[in-house]
């Protein structure tokens, strides 16, 4: 499976982490993989997914598909990660 979606997602998260001086996430670390899963859960919440109703239509579908692909890719490399949204 191509991990490009998940790698893009982690890269975006690490860009924000760098700006705020927090440690970067790595797909090689089990604790970080769970943190990534938690972040995906948060991003998949209805409020965050739609940016409180500001994102609609094709933009919303594209964002949703991207996050679900990231989730699938993360689960393919670590089936032990836990997701709470949309189980």
Secondary structure, DSSP 8 states (H G I E B T S, - for coil): ---HHHHHHHHHHHHHHHHHT-----TTSHHHHHHHHHHHHHHTSHHHHTTTTT--HHHHHHHHHHHHHHHHHHHHH-TT----TT-
